[in-house]
């Protein structure tokens, strides 16, 4: 059971919180590189409850800093991005991407610009994403060692979608495999599916058995069900520090990807999805269909987004949201066309986690054996955050990013008779990896 104190520590990410301190040990994906252009307008963003602005200078370098000018606290969002820096329109003070004051034209000589610095964070660009390090270490940590980041940028697809709830309940929806047979496929009859349709095993047995372990990168589960010819249908998935998941929504052999649940503040999260374009996954396959070719209801592809605005939380918002009940179709729900009445797997997940409220009250929960991945992950996060606070012990992956390379998720059928971790290791060894993927792209 998660106590009130545990819930408070797990969900709060602002300055001075144990989880906020843990998050600051890592690089965080913050923007798409395409959101910023040289000498273009600044972009407002939130990270860990801080109101920040991002801009790209004349040379293409990216700055991310507190939006308040250190002179009189006017917002630098209104600033002029020009000639290698951002100039406050109040008194003309100008700052580079590192926060250094470059010019102080409203002050007669001698000025004191060398003594003034805007609060700025280190940035790096990789895979079409601007990453931000908000920690205080003199040497920034390595980027997470996901295999997907070894691929050329043109082989990686990136998407951002904002979710109006706490990062933890969004993340936990990703590591809960038993909901798939209900929320996403509760209306599907296994007899109406083709023999090779991946949904077949899920809807044949809607109560999977589990194996679970604490892994170097966080936690891992293996959901399993009996398959044809004496084999086993496996669904492996991972939680990876501090807010990453790898979901089993693709074929294990090619499913190089990572999904972040970045806390914008305590009640808003940015989902960031990086995946190999050539992987056999839910993003690359046609919509699931019955044997007669009819699409399965509720499994449509794509997510309709509202136009981005300049609000602090105005980026990558879903068109279907709490304000329109996530476009739930009660008729489709009643007649069995769509179990949830909501069309789209991502939107179904979004609706469920947002419906819990901005921050779920964990003391209302009655957790079951099928929730062990969630309880183990909470414990892993709490213990790591408290160890950082109490002893200064760095959390997993913050110093040794190579540990992430052992993590992959996906589904497969196997007749391997070894124990579950041996099955995983054998399949991982046989899978497509980044060097082979890069050779195939040449």
C-alpha positions as CSV (number, residue, x, y, z in Angstrom):
1,X,0.0,0.0,0.0
2,X,1.2,3.5,-0.8
3,X,0.9,5.7,2.3
4,X,0.0,9.4,2.2
5,X,3.7,10.3,2.9
6,X,4.9,7.9,0.1
7,X,2.4,9.5,-2.3
8,X,3.5,13.0,-1.5
9,X,7.2,12.1,-2.0
10,X,6.5,10.2,-5.2
11,X,4.4,12.7,-7.0
12,X,5.9,16.1,-6.1
13,X,8.7,17.2,-8.3
14,X,9.3,20.9,-7.5
15,X,12.4,22.5,-5.9
16,X,13.1,21.0,-2.5
17,X,11.3,17.7,-3.0
18,X,13.0,14.4,-2.9
19,X,11.7,13.3,-6.4
20,X,12.6,16.7,-7.9
21,X,16.2,16.3,-6.7
22,X,16.3,12.8,-8.3
23,X,15.0,14.1,-11.6
24,X,17.7,16.7,-11.7
25,X,20.3,14.0,-11.8
26,X,19.4,13.3,-15.4
27,X,19.1,14.9,-18.8
28,X,15.4,15.5,-19.7
29,X,13.9,15.7,-23.2
30,X,12.3,19.2,-23.3
31,X,11.5,20.3,-26.8
32,X,11.6,19.2,-30.4
33,X,14.6,20.8,-32.2
34,X,12.1,22.0,-34.8
35,X,10.4,24.2,-32.3
36,X,13.3,26.7,-32.3
37,X,14.9,28.5,-35.3
38,X,17.9,30.8,-35.3
39,X,16.9,34.3,-34.1
40,X,13.3,33.1,-33.9
41,X,10.9,33.9,-31.1
42,X,11.5,32.3,-27.7
43,X,9.3,29.4,-26.6
44,X,7.7,29.1,-23.1
45,X,8.0,25.8,-21.4
46,X,7.6,24.2,-18.0
47,X,10.0,21.7,-16.5
48,X,9.8,20.4,-12.9
49,X,7.5,23.3,-12.0
50,X,9.9,26.0,-13.3
51,X,8.8,28.6,-15.9
52,X,11.5,28.6,-18.5
53,X,12.0,30.0,-22.0
54,X,14.0,28.4,-24.8
55,X,15.6,30.1,-27.8
56,X,18.1,29.4,-30.6
57,X,20.7,32.0,-31.2
58,X,22.2,33.3,-34.5
59,X,24.8,30.5,-34.5
60,X,22.2,27.7,-33.9
61,X,23.0,27.2,-30.2
62,X,20.1,26.6,-27.9
63,X,19.5,28.3,-24.6
64,X,17.1,27.3,-21.8
65,X,16.7,29.7,-18.9
66,X,14.4,31.1,-16.3
67,X,12.0,33.5,-18.0
68,X,12.7,36.3,-15.6
69,X,15.3,38.9,-16.6
70,X,17.8,39.2,-13.6
71,X,17.5,43.0,-13.8
72,X,13.9,43.7,-12.8
73,X,12.2,40.3,-13.5
74,X,10.4,41.2,-16.7
75,X,9.8,38.1,-18.8
76,X,12.4,37.3,-21.4
77,X,9.7,35.6,-23.4
78,X,9.0,39.1,-24.7
79,X,12.7,39.6,-25.6
80,X,14.3,40.2,-28.9
81,X,16.4,37.2,-30.2
82,X,19.1,38.9,-32.1
83,X,22.8,38.9,-33.0
84,X,23.8,36.0,-30.8
85,X,21.7,36.6,-27.7
86,X,18.3,37.4,-26.2
87,X,17.7,41.1,-25.3
88,X,15.2,42.1,-22.7
89,X,12.9,44.7,-24.1
90,X,12.6,46.6,-20.8
91,X,16.1,48.0,-20.5
92,X,18.0,46.3,-23.3
93,X,20.1,44.0,-21.2
94,X,21.2,41.0,-23.4
95,X,22.0,37.4,-22.5
96,X,23.7,34.5,-24.3
97,X,22.6,30.9,-24.2
98,X,24.6,30.3,-21.0
99,X,23.0,33.2,-19.2
100,X,25.9,35.5,-19.4
101,X,25.1,39.2,-19.7
102,X,26.5,40.4,-23.0
103,X,25.3,44.0,-23.0
104,X,23.9,46.5,-20.5
105,X,23.2,49.6,-22.7
106,X,20.9,51.3,-20.1
107,X,23.8,51.6,-17.6
108,X,26.4,54.3,-18.1
109,X,30.1,53.1,-18.2
110,X,31.6,51.4,-16.4
111,X,28.8,48.8,-16.3
112,X,28.8,45.6,-14.3
113,X,27.6,43.0,-16.8
114,X,30.3,40.5,-15.8
115,X,28.6,40.3,-12.4
116,X,25.1,39.5,-13.8
117,X,24.0,36.1,-15.0
118,X,20.6,34.8,-15.9
119,X,19.7,31.4,-14.5
120,X,20.4,29.1,-17.4
121,X,20.6,25.3,-17.9
122,X,22.8,23.2,-20.0
123,X,21.4,21.8,-23.2
124,X,22.3,19.3,-25.9
125,X,20.6,18.2,-29.1
126,X,20.2,14.5,-30.1
127,X,17.7,12.7,-32.2
128,X,15.8,15.9,-33.1
129,X,15.2,16.7,-29.4
130,X,16.6,19.4,-27.1
131,X,17.7,17.9,-23.9
132,X,18.1,19.9,-20.7
133,X,20.1,19.2,-17.6
134,X,18.7,21.0,-14.5
135,X,21.2,19.6,-12.0
136,X,24.1,21.4,-10.3
137,X,27.0,18.9,-10.9
138,X,30.0,20.6,-12.5
139,X,30.1,17.8,-15.0
140,X,26.8,16.9,-16.6
141,X,25.8,13.2,-16.7
142,X,25.8,11.2,-19.9
143,X,22.6,11.0,-21.9
144,X,20.7,7.7,-21.3
145,X,22.4,4.9,-23.1
146,X,19.3,3.9,-25.1
147,X,20.2,2.0,-28.2
148,X,17.7,4.1,-30.2
149,X,20.0,7.1,-29.6
150,X,22.8,5.3,-31.5
151,X,20.8,5.5,-34.7
152,X,21.1,8.3,-37.3
153,X,18.6,11.1,-36.7
154,X,16.8,10.3,-40.0
155,X,16.1,6.8,-38.7
156,X,14.3,8.0,-35.5
157,X,10.8,9.3,-35.2
158,X,9.9,11.6,-32.3
159,X,6.5,12.6,-31.0
160,X,5.4,14.8,-28.0
161,X,2.0,14.7,-26.4
162,X,1.0,16.5,-23.2
163,X,-1.0,14.8,-20.5
164,X,-3.0,16.6,-17.9
165,X,-2.1,14.6,-14.8
166,X,0.9,13.7,-12.6
167,X,3.8,12.0,-14.3
168,X,3.6,8.9,-12.0
169,X,0.0,7.9,-12.9
170,X,0.8,8.4,-16.6
171,X,4.0,6.3,-16.3
172,X,2.2,3.6,-14.4
173,X,-0.4,3.1,-17.1
174,X,2.5,2.1,-19.4
175,X,3.8,-0.7,-17.0
176,X,0.3,-2.2,-16.4
177,X,-0.1,-5.0,-19.0
178,X,-3.4,-6.5,-17.7
179,X,-5.5,-3.5,-18.7
180,X,-4.8,-4.2,-22.4
181,X,-7.3,-7.0,-22.7
182,X,-10.1,-4.7,-21.3
183,X,-9.5,-1.0,-22.0
184,X,-8.1,-1.6,-25.5
185,X,-9.6,-4.9,-26.6
186,X,-12.4,-5.8,-24.3
187,X,-14.8,-6.0,-27.2
188,X,-12.6,-8.3,-29.4
189,X,-13.5,-12.0,-29.9
190,X,-10.4,-14.2,-30.4
191,X,-12.3,-16.4,-32.8
192,X,-12.7,-13.5,-35.2
193,X,-9.0,-12.8,-35.4
194,X,-6.4,-14.2,-37.8
195,X,-4.0,-16.8,-36.4
196,X,-1.1,-14.3,-36.6
197,X,-2.8,-11.3,-35.1
198,X,-0.8,-10.3,-32.0
199,X,-4.0,-9.4,-30.1
200,X,-5.2,-13.0,-30.3
201,X,-3.3,-14.3,-27.2
202,X,-4.2,-11.2,-25.2
203,X,-7.9,-11.6,-25.7
204,X,-7.8,-15.4,-25.4
205,X,-6.5,-15.1,-21.8
206,X,-7.2,-11.7,-20.3
207,X,-5.5,-12.5,-17.0
208,X,-1.8,-12.9,-17.8
209,X,0.7,-14.4,-15.3
210,X,3.8,-12.4,-14.4
211,X,7.4,-12.6,-13.7
212,X,9.0,-9.5,-12.1
213,X,12.5,-8.3,-11.1
214,X,14.4,-5.3,-10.1
215,X,16.8,-4.6,-13.0
216,X,19.9,-2.4,-13.1
217,X,17.9,0.2,-15.0
218,X,14.8,0.1,-12.8
219,X,12.2,-2.7,-13.0
220,X,11.1,-5.3,-15.6
221,X,8.1,-7.6,-16.0
222,X,7.4,-10.5,-18.3
223,X,3.7,-11.1,-18.8
224,X,3.1,-14.6,-20.2
225,X,0.3,-16.7,-21.6
226,X,0.2,-20.2,-23.2
227,X,0.5,-20.1,-27.0
228,X,-0.1,-22.7,-29.7
229,X,2.0,-25.7,-30.2
230,X,3.1,-25.7,-26.6
231,X,4.9,-22.3,-26.9
232,X,4.6,-19.2,-24.7
233,X,3.4,-15.7,-25.7
234,X,5.7,-13.2,-23.9
235,X,5.3,-9.5,-23.3
236,X,8.4,-7.9,-21.8
237,X,8.4,-4.3,-20.6
238,X,10.6,-2.0,-18.5
239,X,10.6,1.0,-16.2
240,X,13.9,2.9,-16.5
241,X,15.0,5.7,-14.2
242,X,13.9,8.3,-13.7
243,X,10.7,8.4,-15.9
244,X,11.2,6.2,-18.9
245,X,9.3,3.2,-20.0
246,X,9.6,0.6,-22.8
247,X,6.1,-0.8,-23.6
248,X,5.5,-4.2,-25.3
249,X,3.7,-2.7,-28.3
250,X,5.9,-4.0,-31.0
251,X,7.8,-7.1,-32.1
252,X,10.7,-7.7,-29.6
253,X,13.3,-8.4,-32.3
254,X,13.2,-4.8,-33.8
255,X,11.5,-2.7,-31.1
256,X,14.2,-0.1,-30.3
257,X,12.4,2.7,-28.6
258,X,12.1,4.8,-25.4
259,X,9.1,6.6,-23.9
260,X,9.6,9.5,-21.4
261,X,7.0,10.9,-19.0
262,X,8.6,14.2,-18.2
263,X,7.1,16.1,-15.3
264,X,6.3,19.7,-16.4
265,X,4.9,20.3,-12.9
266,X,3.0,18.3,-10.4
267,X,-0.1,18.0,-12.5
268,X,1.1,18.0,-16.1
269,X,3.3,15.6,-18.0
270,X,5.0,15.6,-21.5
271,X,5.0,12.2,-23.1
272,X,8.0,11.9,-25.4
273,X,8.3,8.9,-27.7
274,X,11.5,8.0,-29.6
275,X,11.4,5.0,-31.9
276,X,13.1,3.4,-34.8
277,X,11.1,4.0,-37.9
278,X,11.7,0.5,-39.3
279,X,10.7,-1.3,-36.2
280,X,7.6,-3.6,-36.4
281,X,5.4,-1.8,-33.9
282,X,2.0,-0.4,-33.4
283,X,3.2,2.8,-35.1
284,X,4.3,1.0,-38.3
285,X,1.6,-1.7,-38.7
286,X,-1.8,-1.1,-40.3
287,X,-4.8,-0.8,-37.9
288,X,-5.5,-4.3,-36.4
289,X,-8.3,-6.1,-38.3
290,X,-10.5,-9.1,-38.0
291,X,-10.1,-12.1,-40.3
292,X,-12.5,-10.5,-42.9
293,X,-10.4,-7.4,-43.1
294,X,-12.7,-5.2,-41.0
295,X,-10.7,-2.8,-38.8
296,X,-11.0,-3.5,-35.1
297,X,-12.9,-0.7,-33.4
298,X,-11.1,1.6,-31.1
299,X,-7.6,0.9,-32.5
300,X,-7.3,3.8,-35.0
301,X,-3.9,5.4,-35.6
302,X,-2.8,8.9,-35.0
303,X,-3.5,11.5,-32.3
304,X,-5.2,14.8,-33.2
305,X,-3.5,17.7,-31.5
306,X,-4.6,21.3,-31.0
307,X,-2.4,24.0,-32.5
308,X,0.4,25.0,-30.1
309,X,-0.1,28.2,-28.2
310,X,2.4,30.4,-26.4
311,X,0.9,29.5,-22.9
312,X,3.2,27.8,-20.4
313,X,1.3,24.6,-21.0
314,X,0.3,25.3,-24.6
315,X,2.3,22.7,-26.4
316,X,1.2,19.4,-27.9
317,X,-2.2,19.2,-26.3
318,X,-4.7,16.6,-27.4
319,X,-7.9,17.7,-29.2
320,X,-9.9,15.1,-27.2
321,X,-9.6,16.0,-23.6
322,X,-11.5,16.2,-20.3
323,X,-13.4,19.2,-21.5
324,X,-15.1,17.1,-24.2
325,X,-15.1,13.8,-22.3
326,X,-12.3,12.5,-24.6
327,X,-14.9,12.2,-27.4
328,X,-16.4,9.1,-25.8
329,X,-19.0,7.5,-28.0
330,X,-21.6,5.9,-25.7
331,X,-23.3,4.2,-28.6
332,X,-20.1,2.4,-29.7
333,X,-19.6,1.5,-26.0
334,X,-23.1,0.1,-25.7
335,X,-23.2,-1.9,-28.9
336,X,-19.8,-3.5,-28.4
337,X,-18.0,-1.7,-31.3
338,X,-15.5,-0.2,-28.9
339,X,-15.2,-1.5,-25.3
340,X,-14.3,1.9,-23.9
341,X,-16.2,4.0,-26.4
342,X,-13.0,5.9,-27.0
343,X,-11.3,5.6,-30.4
344,X,-7.5,5.3,-30.3
345,X,-5.2,3.3,-27.9
346,X,-3.2,6.3,-26.8
347,X,-6.3,8.4,-26.2
348,X,-7.8,5.5,-24.2
349,X,-4.8,5.6,-21.9
350,X,-4.8,9.4,-21.8
351,X,-8.5,9.4,-20.8
352,X,-8.0,6.8,-18.0
353,X,-5.0,8.5,-16.4
354,X,-6.5,12.0,-16.6
355,X,-9.8,10.8,-15.2
356,X,-8.0,9.9,-12.0
357,X,-7.6,13.6,-11.3
358,X,-4.5,15.8,-11.4
359,X,-2.8,13.7,-8.7
360,X,-4.4,10.4,-7.8
361,X,-5.1,9.8,-4.1
362,X,-3.2,6.5,-3.6
363,X,-4.9,5.8,-0.3
364,X,-8.1,5.0,-2.3
365,X,-6.4,2.2,-4.2
366,X,-7.0,-1.5,-3.6
367,X,-4.0,-3.0,-5.4
368,X,-4.1,-6.6,-6.7
369,X,-1.4,-9.2,-7.5
370,X,-1.5,-8.0,-11.1
371,X,-0.2,-4.6,-9.8
372,X,3.1,-5.9,-8.6
373,X,5.0,-4.0,-11.3
374,X,3.5,-0.8,-10.1
375,X,4.2,-1.4,-6.4
376,X,7.8,-2.5,-7.1
377,X,8.4,0.5,-9.3
378,X,7.1,2.9,-6.7
379,X,9.3,1.3,-4.0
380,X,12.4,1.5,-6.4
381,X,11.8,5.2,-7.0
382,X,11.2,6.0,-3.4
383,X,14.3,4.2,-2.1
384,X,16.5,5.7,-4.7
385,X,15.2,9.3,-4.0
386,X,15.6,8.8,-0.2
387,X,19.1,7.4,-0.7
388,X,20.1,10.4,-2.7
389,X,18.7,12.7,0.0
390,X,20.1,10.8,3.0
391,X,23.5,9.6,1.7
392,X,24.1,11.3,-1.6
393,X,24.0,7.9,-3.4
394,X,23.4,8.6,-7.1
395,X,20.3,6.9,-8.6
396,X,20.6,4.2,-11.3
397,X,21.7,5.4,-14.7
398,X,22.7,8.9,-13.5
399,X,26.4,8.0,-13.7
400,X,26.6,4.8,-15.7
401,X,24.3,5.2,-18.6
402,X,25.4,2.0,-20.3
403,X,23.1,0.0,-18.1
404,X,20.1,1.0,-20.2
405,X,21.5,-1.0,-23.1
406,X,20.3,-4.2,-21.5
407,X,16.7,-3.1,-21.7
408,X,14.3,-3.9,-24.5
409,X,10.5,-4.6,-24.6
410,X,8.2,-6.3,-27.0
411,X,6.1,-9.4,-27.7
412,X,7.0,-12.8,-29.2
413,X,6.1,-16.4,-29.1
414,X,8.8,-18.8,-28.0
415,X,9.3,-22.5,-27.3
416,X,12.5,-21.8,-25.3
417,X,12.2,-23.9,-22.1
418,X,14.6,-21.9,-20.1
419,X,13.7,-19.7,-17.1
420,X,12.1,-16.3,-18.0
421,X,15.3,-14.3,-17.7
422,X,17.2,-16.8,-19.9
423,X,14.4,-16.5,-22.5
424,X,14.8,-12.8,-22.4
425,X,18.6,-12.9,-22.7
426,X,18.5,-15.4,-25.6
427,X,15.9,-13.3,-27.5
428,X,17.8,-10.1,-26.9
429,X,21.0,-11.6,-28.3
430,X,19.1,-12.6,-31.5
431,X,17.4,-9.2,-31.9
432,X,18.3,-6.5,-34.4
433,X,20.6,-4.0,-32.8
434,X,21.8,-0.5,-33.8
435,X,24.9,-1.4,-35.8
436,X,22.9,-3.8,-38.0
437,X,20.1,-1.3,-38.3
438,X,22.5,1.4,-39.5
439,X,24.0,-1.0,-42.1
440,X,20.5,-1.8,-43.4
441,X,19.8,1.9,-43.7
442,X,22.9,2.6,-45.9
